[in-house]
């Protein structure tokens, strides 16, 4: 959990907040996320997600489309001695990462957002937070 401000350098390197490094491990998977951000999963969580997605019916068009989108962008990244990972240019383009980023801890993954996109998303979501919470009652929340 948590929210941290960092930046992507000209070579596509991003410092992973120290708080997340142990949970992510030396290597983890980064892929296209929803809402134009990136998702980062520890290897054990990635394997669980991969198994769940493999169990979905590939005869359904939406399942195939989601799997293609999700897996084609996935890449293993390794944290270097300075605590950085190198994010591929295709993922940088997907999330519109230019310089300033926000790295979030969200349960079993991290999310990497362009700072301006996160601020817009947060403001829009904050306005409907009570309504969203009310709709989650059906999920035994």
N, C-alpha and C positions, 0 to 999 in steps of 0.2 A: 504494500500500500504506500501511498504517498505521491507527491507531485514535485518534480525537479526540473529546473531550467538548465538547459545545456545548449550547445551549438554543434552544427555539423561543419567540419572544415572543408576546404577546397578539394581534398582528396576523398571526401565521403566518410570521414571518420567521426564517430560520435562517442563521447565519454559515457559509459554506462554508470549511473549513480552507484556509489560503493554499497549502498544499502541493498541493491538488487543483485550484485555480482555473485554472492554466495548462493542465492536461490537459483540463479540462472545457470551456474556452473561455468567452466572455462569455454565450453561451446554450447550454443543454443541456436534455435531456428527463428529467423525473422521472415515474415511474409506479409502480403497485402492484408490489411485489416479492413474492417467496415468503417464507414464514415470518413474515408480518405485518410486514414492513419495506418500505421504499421503495427502488427502484433509480433511480440517476441515471446517464445515459449521455451522453457527448459526442456531438454531432450526427453525426459520421462513424460512430461505433459504433452509434448508433440506426438509421441508414440500413441498415447491414449486417444488423442484427437484423431490421429490417422486411422486407428482401428475403428472408431465410431463412424468416420466418414466412409471407410471401406465397407461398412455393414449396411449403408443406405442403398436403396434400389437404384442402380445405374440406368434402369429403364425410364426413370423420370428425368425429363429435360432439365428441371431446376437443379436436381442433384448433380447431374453431369456438369452443368454450367458453374455451379458453386465449386465443385471439386477442381475443375480446370483453373478457375480464377485463383483459388486458394493455394493449390499445390504448384502451379507454374511459377508463382512468385516466390516460393519458399527457397531459402538458402541457409546453410549452416554458417554461422559466424563464430569467430574465436576472439575472445577478449585478450588484447595484448598487454604487455607489462605496464603500460600507462592507463589501463582500464578502458581502452577504446575498442570499438568494433568498426569494421569497414562495411558500410551499407552499399549494396550495388546501386548503380545509377537508375535502373528501372524502378527500384523501390523508392529511391529519393524522388523520382518524378511522380510516382503514384501519390505520395503523401505531400507533394509540393514543399519538400524540405529545402529551404534556401540557406538559412543560417541559424536563427534562433529556433530552438525546439523545446518541447515539453515532454518529459518522460514520466509516465504514470505507472503506478503499480495497481493492477486490476485483478485481484484474486490470483489466478494461476498463470498470469501472463503480465508482460509490460505492454504499454502502448506508447508509440512514438508519434507525436503530432507536430506539425508546423505551429509555432507559437500563435500566430494570428488565427489559424483555423481552430485551435483549441479554445481561444478566447471567445470566438463567435459561437462555437458549439456550447461552451459552458454557459454563456449568457442565455442562449435560447433554451437550453435544458433546465437551467435554474428557474426560469419562469414557469415551466410546467412540471417541476419536481413533485409538487404535492399531488397532481393528477396522476403522474407516473406511479408514485408510491401507492395511491389508492387502487390503481389497476393491478398492482402486484399482489393484492390480498388473495387472489385466486391461486397464487403460487405458494401459499403457506408461508409467507414472508412475515 
